[in-house]
Amino acid sequence: MPTLDNRTLLVVTALIAIGSALALISLWRAQSKPNGAGFWAAGMTCVALASILISGRGNIPDFVSLVIANTLYVLGFQLLYRGIRVFTNQRPLLIFDFSLLPITASLFFYFKYVDDNVNIRIVVLSAAFVVICSAVVITMLREQKAPWRFAGYAVATVFALFGSAHCTRGFVALITPSEQSFLNPSVTSSLVFLGGVFMIGGIAITLILLTHAVLESELRMFSLAVEKSASSIIITDRDGSIDYVNPASTQNSGYTSAELIGKNPRILQSGEMPKQEYASLWGSISAGKTWRGEFHNRRKNGELFWEIASIAPVKNRSGEISHFVAIKEDISDLKDAKARIQHLAYHDMLTGLPTRQLAMEHLSKALAAARRDTSKVAVLFVDLDGFKSINDNFGHDAGDQVLKQTAERLSSCIREGDTVARFGGDEFLVVLPNVITDDTVTNVAHRMIQTLATPYKDGMNSLNTSASIGIALFPEHSENPQELIKLADQAMYKIKRQSKNNYVIYKAESELD
């Protein structure tokens, strides 16, 4: 078998190691979290430097080309193993790290300058490689459930082959000792160095593939998380042009991805939000801050919907903003539920009319407006006549139907801006703001008396009732809202005791008598 120039093979090994180190440095710089690539790059650099030093044997001192070079080989592989442990999230073996290197360095020195023996030096180097490669194999094979386990198996295989080769080399050096320099051309030395070239290249390739497998696994995981997310996710470039939308975005907006990509998110604007809000949003994210808020957007079919959104800038390695990511959640149902709760808090569940609390708010606002405009406000207190007999004779369901129809009939008698509220039981309060004359009030009261006197229908039953209405005016009778209601209530009871089915404007006790 022809022999090869071993120095050339060492230079090739160094070049492969240098190329691998540069590639691993790129992976190290691109990492988002520690992945061991930095240790791998340092390890390959040591291997490259060791190969160069050994190839210079005869031209540089033996201490450098033998002791230091072989120690660098061991250090390089130790760094590779340290990177493996970082990659697998395992703590470093400090005893291993701090004991193996000084031991091998001391043995290299001893068997060169105290007892010069090239075979023992080969055995020491091979033993160090076997120990480190065995540790790598054991570490990688433990990761049975890792998503990158198949790439890990490839790494373990290459290190196992490298360790096996050096185990054989050390064994051969023991049983067939030779005093010939290993750099001298021979079949054995050529096989060793040629195998080293392939093994170093294989180690570098499998480590890079291992890192790529992890990145691919993480990318696949993040991609699936975004694709399957129930939240709408939109990614735009720095100018606001949409680069990506996930399925939830298309489902929520009604647009297809083709209709959205390349467009500006303003395609979703409904025109219901002030422009200042969008200006504030853009100012925040352009300054590198995260914006949180709500959008009132419009779907493709014209339907309005609410979204709560968080928009964050994405920066590249130089710190410049390259993209914006918006994560949005449809809160239309939440808004509707909130509105319903708000409505129930201030509206009667049976009739849908404002409650006493909301009626008092409307009355207070009407009085404040009347003070500014020097106008009148009328308060009408309405009580149904004979309502108890309906409940007693026809049941509470019939009574509820009467109350519902009463609410509708009273509401039909007033203007937009007036208020009809259920005060409790069969009592209702009516607030008429901006009253010009007393006739305006009496006309409304007259219409109410007439409409409430019309028989009510409950299935086959005809239910008869009427109403008594007391009226108090602002500012003639009082300027206090509670007092106005009290006076209207008193007037209502006066007419109820006298004749019922009628109305009366409050008068002082002496005037009423």
C-alpha positions in Angstrom: 0.0 0.0 0.0 1.5 3.4 -0.9 2.2 5.8 1.9 1.1 9.4 2.2 2.9 12.5 3.4 1.9 12.7 7.1 2.7 16.4 7.4 0.3 17.1 4.6 -2.4 15.1 6.3 -1.8 17.1 9.5 -2.2 20.3 7.6 -5.4 19.0 6.1 -6.6 18.1 9.5 -5.8 21.6 10.8 -7.6 23.2 7.8 -10.7 21.0 8.5 -10.6 21.9 12.2 -10.2 25.6 11.4 -13.2 25.6 9.0 -15.2 23.7 11.6 -14.3 26.2 14.3 -15.4 29.1 12.1 -18.7 27.4 11.4 -19.2 26.6 15.1 -18.4 30.2 16.0 -21.2 31.3 13.7 -23.6 29.0 15.5 -22.3 30.2 18.9 -23.0 33.8 17.9 -26.5 32.9 16.6 -27.5 31.1 19.8 -30.3 32.4 21.9 -29.2 30.3 24.9 -26.1 28.3 25.7 -25.8 25.3 23.4 -22.1 24.3 23.8 -21.1 25.6 20.3 -18.6 28.0 21.9 -16.8 25.1 23.6 -16.9 23.1 20.4 -15.3 26.0 18.4 -12.6 26.3 21.1 -12.0 22.6 21.0 -11.6 22.5 17.2 -9.3 25.5 17.4 -7.1 23.5 19.8 -7.1 20.5 17.5 -6.1 22.8 14.5 -3.3 24.4 16.5 -2.1 20.9 17.7 -2.0 19.6 14.2 0.0 22.6 13.0 2.5 22.2 15.8 3.0 18.5 15.2 3.4 19.1 11.4 6.3 21.5 12.3 8.2 18.9 14.2 11.9 19.1 13.4 11.6 22.8 12.7 10.3 23.8 16.2 11.4 22.5 19.6 10.2 19.1 20.6 8.6 20.5 23.8 6.3 22.5 21.6 5.7 19.9 18.8 5.2 17.0 21.2 4.3 17.9 24.7 2.3 21.1 24.0 0.8 19.8 20.8 -0.4 16.5 22.3 -1.7 18.4 25.4 -3.6 20.6 23.0 -5.2 17.6 21.4 -6.4 16.4 24.8 -7.6 19.9 25.7 -9.4 20.2 22.4 -11.4 17.0 23.0 -12.0 17.9 26.6 -13.6 21.2 25.4 -15.7 19.2 22.9 -16.9 17.1 25.8 -17.6 20.1 27.9 -19.7 21.5 25.1 -21.6 18.2 24.9 -22.5 18.5 28.6 -23.6 22.2 28.2 -25.6 21.1 25.2 -27.4 18.4 27.2 -27.9 20.7 30.2 -25.6 18.7 32.4 -23.2 20.1 34.9 -19.5 20.0 34.0 -17.4 17.2 35.5 -14.8 19.4 37.3 -12.7 16.5 38.5 -12.6 15.2 35.0 -11.8 18.6 33.5 -9.0 19.5 36.0 -7.4 16.1 36.4 -7.1 14.5 32.9 -5.2 17.4 31.3 -2.4 17.8 33.9 -2.0 14.0 34.2 -1.6 13.6 30.4 0.7 16.6 30.1 2.9 15.3 32.9 3.1 11.9 31.2 3.9 13.4 27.8 6.8 15.4 29.5 8.0 12.4 31.5 8.1 10.0 28.5 9.9 12.5 26.4 12.5 14.0 28.7 12.9 11.5 31.5 12.2 8.2 29.9 11.9 8.8 26.2 9.4 6.3 24.9 7.3 7.1 21.8 5.1 4.0 22.3 4.0 5.1 25.8 3.3 8.6 24.6 1.0 7.0 21.9 -0.7 4.9 24.6 -1.2 8.0 26.9 -2.7 10.0 24.0 -4.9 7.1 22.9 -6.0 6.4 26.4 -7.0 10.1 26.9 -9.0 10.0 23.6 -10.7 6.7 24.7 -11.7 8.1 28.0 -13.1 11.3 26.5 -14.9 9.6 23.6 -16.4 7.1 26.0 -17.8 9.9 28.2 -19.2 11.6 25.1 -20.9 8.3 23.9 -22.4 7.7 27.4 -23.7 11.3 27.7 -25.3 11.2 24.2 -26.9 7.8 24.6 -28.6 8.9 27.9 -30.7 11.4 26.0 -33.3 8.9 24.8 -36.3 11.3 24.7 -34.6 14.4 23.3 -36.1 15.6 20.0 -32.5 15.7 18.6 -31.7 12.1 19.7 -31.0 10.8 16.2 -28.5 13.5 15.6 -27.1 12.6 19.0 -26.7 9.0 18.0 -24.7 10.1 15.0 -22.4 12.1 17.2 -22.0 9.2 19.6 -21.2 6.9 16.6 -18.4 9.1 15.3 -16.9 9.5 18.7 -17.2 5.8 19.3 -15.3 5.1 16.1 -12.7 7.6 16.9 -12.2 6.1 20.4 -12.2 2.6 19.0 -9.5 3.6 16.5 -7.3 5.0 19.2 -7.9 2.1 21.5 -6.6 -0.1 18.7 -3.7 2.3 18.0 -2.7 2.2 21.7 -3.0 -1.5 21.9 -0.8 -1.9 18.8 1.8 0.5 20.3 2.0 -1.7 23.4 2.4 -5.1 21.6 4.5 -4.0 18.7 6.7 -1.2 20.1 8.6 0.9 17.5 11.2 3.6 18.0 10.5 5.1 14.6 9.1 8.6 14.5 5.4 8.6 13.7 5.9 11.4 11.2 8.1 9.1 9.0 6.0 7.7 6.1 4.6 4.2 6.8 1.4 2.4 6.1 0.4 2.5 9.8 1.1 6.2 10.3 -0.6 7.0 7.0 -3.7 5.1 8.1 -3.7 6.8 11.5 -3.4 10.3 10.1 -5.8 9.7 7.2 -8.3 8.2 9.6 -7.8 11.3 11.8 -8.7 13.6 8.9 -12.0 11.8 8.3 -12.8 11.5 12.0 -12.2 15.1 12.8 -14.3 16.1 9.8 -17.0 13.6 10.9 -17.0 15.0 14.4 -17.3 18.6 13.1 -20.1 17.6 10.7 -22.1 15.7 13.4 -21.7 18.5 15.9 -23.0 21.0 13.4 -25.9 18.7 12.5 -26.6 18.3 16.2 -26.9 22.0 16.6 -29.0 22.3 13.4 -31.3 19.5 14.7 -31.9 21.5 17.9 -32.5 24.7 16.0 -34.9 22.9 13.6 -36.7 21.2 16.5 -37.1 24.6 18.3 -38.2 26.3 15.1 -40.7 23.5 14.4 -42.0 23.8 18.0 -42.4 27.6 17.7 -43.9 27.3 14.3 -46.5 24.8 15.5 -47.2 27.0 18.5 -47.9 30.0 16.3 -49.8 28.0 13.8 -52.0 26.3 16.4 -52.4 29.3 18.6 -56.0 30.4 19.2 -54.7 34.0 19.4 -54.3 36.0 16.2 -50.6 36.6 15.5 -49.5 39.1 12.8 -45.9 39.9 11.9 -45.1 43.0 9.9 -41.9 44.5 8.6 -40.7 47.8 10.1 -42.9 49.8 7.6 -46.0 48.0 8.8 -46.5 45.7 5.8 -47.8 42.3 6.8 -45.3 39.5 6.3 -47.2 36.7 8.2 -50.6 35.9 9.6 -51.5 32.7 11.5 -54.7 30.7 10.8 -56.4 32.3 13.8 -55.9 35.7 12.2 -57.6 34.7 9.0 -60.4 32.9 10.8 -61.1 35.9 13.0 -60.9 38.6 10.4 -62.5 36.7 7.5 -59.6 37.6 5.1 -57.4 34.9 3.6 -53.6 35.1 4.2 -53.2 36.1 0.5 -55.5 39.0 1.1 -53.6 40.2 4.2 -49.9 39.5 3.3 -48.3 42.6 1.9 -51.2 44.9 3.2 -51.1 47.3 6.1 -53.0 46.2 9.3 -55.2 49.3 8.8 -57.2 47.1 6.4 -58.9 45.9 9.6 -59.7 49.4 11.0 -63.3 50.2 11.5 -63.0 53.9 11.8 -64.5 53.7 15.3 -61.2 54.5 17.1 -59.6 58.0 17.2 -56.5 58.6 15.1 -54.6 59.8 18.1 -54.8 56.2 19.5 -53.0 54.8 16.4 -50.4 57.6 16.5 -49.7 56.7 20.2 -49.4 53.1 19.2 -46.9 53.7 16.4 -44.9 56.1 18.5 -44.5 53.5 21.2 -43.4 50.6 19.0 -41.2 52.7 16.9 -39.4 53.7 20.0 -38.8 50.0 20.8 -41.5 49.8 23.5 -44.3 47.2 23.7 -47.8 48.6 23.2 -50.9 47.1 24.9 -54.4 48.1 24.2 -57.7 47.4 22.5 -58.8 47.6 18.9 -62.4 48.0 17.6 -61.8 46.4 14.2 -64.0 45.4 11.2 -64.2 41.9 9.7 -64.3 41.3 5.9 -68.0 40.9 6.1 -68.4 44.3 7.8 -69.0 42.9 11.3 -67.4 44.9 14.1 -65.4 43.1 16.7 -63.1 43.9 19.7 -59.6 42.7 20.1 -57.1 43.1 23.0 -53.6 43.3 21.5 -49.9 43.3 22.5 -47.5 44.7 19.9 -43.8 44.3 20.4 -40.8 45.3 18.2 -38.4 42.6 17.1 -34.7 43.7 16.9 -31.9 42.2 14.9 -28.4 41.6 16.3 -27.4 45.2 15.7 -30.3 46.4 17.8 -32.3 47.8 15.0 -36.0 47.1 14.7 -36.7 44.6 11.8 -40.2 43.5 12.5 -43.3 44.0 14.7 -45.2 41.1 16.3 -48.9 41.6 17.2 -50.6 39.0 19.4 -54.4 39.7 19.6 -57.3 38.1 21.3 -60.9 38.5 20.3 -62.7 39.9 23.3 -66.1 40.7 21.6 -67.9 38.1 23.8 -66.2 39.6 26.8 -67.3 43.1 25.8 -70.8 41.9 25.2 -70.9 40.1 28.6 -69.6 43.2 30.3 -72.2 45.3 28.6 -74.9 42.8 29.6 -73.7 42.9 33.2 -73.6 46.7 33.1 -77.1 46.7 31.7 -78.4 44.2 34.4 -76.8 46.4 37.1 -78.8 49.4 36.0 -81.8 47.9 34.4 -84.8 45.9 35.7 -84.6 42.3 34.6 -88.3 41.9 34.0 -89.1 45.1 32.0 -85.7 46.2 30.8 -86.3 49.7 32.2 -83.7 51.6 34.1 -83.6 50.9 37.8 -84.0 53.4 40.7 -80.2 54.0 40.7 -80.0 54.8 37.0 -83.2 56.9 37.1 -81.7 59.0 39.9 -78.6 59.6 37.7 -80.7 60.6 34.8 -82.7 62.9 37.0 -79.6 64.5 38.5 -78.2 65.1 35.0 -81.6 66.6 33.8 -81.7 69.0 36.8 -78.1 70.1 36.1 -78.9 70.8 32.5 -82.1 72.6 33.5 -80.1 74.9 35.8 -77.9 75.8 32.9 -80.7 76.3 30.4 -83.2 77.8 33.0 -85.8 75.2 31.8 -88.2 72.9 33.7 -88.0 69.2 34.6 -91.1 67.2 35.4 -91.1 64.1 37.6 -94.1 61.7 37.3 -94.7 59.0 39.8 -96.9 56.2 38.3 -98.7 53.5 40.3 -100.9 50.9 38.8 -104.5 50.6 40.3 -105.8 47.2 41.1 -102.5 45.4 40.3 -102.7 43.3 43.5 -106.1 41.8 42.4 -104.5 40.7 39.1 -101.8 38.8 40.9 -104.3 37.3 43.3 -106.8 36.3 40.7 -104.6 35.4 37.7 -101.3 34.6 39.2 -97.9 36.3 39.2 -97.1 35.3 35.6 -100.1 37.4 34.5 -98.9 40.2 36.8 -95.4 40.0 35.2 -97.0 40.3 31.7 -98.9 43.4 32.9 -95.7 45.0 34.1 -93.9 44.3 30.9 -96.7 45.7 28.8 -96.9 48.7 31.1 -93.2 49.4 30.5 -93.8 49.3 26.8 -96.9 51.5 26.9 -95.2 54.2 29.1 -92.2 54.2 26.8 -94.5 54.8 23.9 -95.8 58.0 25.5 -92.5 59.9 25.9 -89.9 61.6 23.8 -86.4 60.4 23.0 -84.3 61.6 25.9 -87.0 61.2 28.4 -86.7 58.4 31.0 -89.1 55.7 32.2 -87.8 53.6 35.1 -89.3 50.9 37.3 -89.1 52.1 40.9 -90.2 48.8 42.4 -93.3 46.6 42.5 -96.0 48.3 40.3 -94.4 51.8 40.7 -92.8 53.6 37.8 -90.9 56.9 37.6 -90.9 59.2 34.5 -88.4 62.0 34.1 -89.3 64.7 31.4 -86.4 67.2 31.0 -86.6 70.4 29.0 -90.2 71.0 29.8 -91.5 74.2 28.2 -95.0 74.5 29.8 -97.1 72.6 32.3 -99.4 71.6 29.4 -96.6 69.5 28.0 -96.5 67.5 31.2 -100.3 67.1 31.5 -100.5 66.0 27.9 -98.0 63.2 28.5 -99.8 62.2 31.8 -103.1 62.1 29.9 -101.7 59.8 27.2 -100.4 57.6 29.9 -103.7 57.4 31.7 -105.5 56.5 28.5 -103.0 53.9 27.3 -102.8 52.2 30.7 -106.6 52.0 30.9 -106.7 49.8 27.8 -107.3 46.2 28.8 -104.2 43.9 28.9 -104.1 40.6 27.1 -102.7 37.5 28.8 -103.6 34.5 26.7 -107.3 34.3 26.7 -107.7 36.6 29.6 -108.4 40.3 29.5 -106.9 42.1 32.4 -108.1 45.5 33.5 -106.2 48.1 35.4 -105.5 51.8 35.5 -102.9 54.2 36.9 -102.6 57.0 39.3 -100.0 59.6 38.5 -98.5 62.3 40.7 -96.4 65.1 39.2 -93.7 67.4 40.7 -91.9 70.1 38.8 -88.5 71.7 39.0 -87.8 74.3 40.1 -91.4 75.3 41.3 -91.7 72.5 43.9 -88.1 71.7 44.7 -84.6 71.7 43.3 -83.6 68.5 45.1 -84.0 65.2 43.1 -85.0 63.1 46.2 -87.5 65.8 47.3 -89.1 66.0 43.8 -89.6 62.2 43.8 -91.1 62.4 47.4 -93.5 65.2 46.3 -94.6 63.4 43.2 -95.2 60.3 45.3 -97.3 62.3 47.7 -99.4 63.7 44.9 -99.9 60.2 43.5 -101.3 59.0 46.8 -103.6 62.0 47.0 -105.2 61.2 43.6 -105.2 57.4 44.4 -107.2 58.1 47.5 -109.6 60.4 45.7 -110.5 58.8 42.4 -107.7 56.8 40.9 -107.2 56.5 37.1 -106.1 60.1 37.0 -103.1 62.5 37.5 -102.4 65.5 39.5 -99.7 68.1 39.9 -98.4 68.5 43.4 -99.8 71.2 45.5 -99.1 72.2 49.1 -101.4 70.7 51.7 -103.4 73.9 52.2 -103.9 74.3 48.4 -104.9 70.7 47.9 -107.6 70.9 50.6 
